[in-house]
């Protein structure tokens, strides 16, 4: 699976909001893993940075 770009992520959110405008004021959550073994609320706006992920240095935008 290829990771999303920020533009793809934003396009997906905008498309979702078009289909579900009544969800615009709902809280945002992230899953801890791909199996849904826990969730975290998102408290912060996206931020740019560089992180070490699986022994690789990743430059990107953090959304939580």
N, C-alpha and C positions, 0 to 999 in steps of 0.2 A: 504494500500500500504506500502510495506517495503522499508526503505531508502537504497540507493545504498552504497556499500562499495567503498573505493578508488580504489581497484583493478577492481571491476565491471565497475566503471566510466571510468577508464583508458582503459579497454578492449573495452568498447563501443566507446570511442573516436578513438582508433586505428582501429576498424572495420569500423567506419564511414569514416576515412581518406583513408582506402584502397578502399572504394567504390567511394569516392569523393576527389581524390588527388588534384584537382584544388581548393579546399576550404581551403587548409592548411594555406594560408596567410590571410584569412578573419578574421575580428574582432570577438571576442567571446562576447556573451550577456547572461544575465540571465533574466528570467521573474520575475516580482515582485510577481506574484501569479499564481495559476493554470489556471486562465481565460485569461491570457495575457493582463491584464489591465495596463501594463507598462513594460519597459525593462531598464536594466542597462548594460553598457559596463563593462567588466572585465578588471581591470587595474593591479591586483596583482597576483603573483604566489601563489599557495596553501600554507596554513600555518596551523600548528597544534595548537590546543587550547582546552579550555573548555568553554562552553557557557551555559547560562540558556535559555532553550527553552520550552515554555509552562509549566513552573514550574518544569521542570526536568533539571538536570545538564547533559549536553551532552559533551562527549569527542570525538573529531573528527578532520577532516581536512576541513578548510574553503576554498572554491574555488573562492570567489569574495570579 
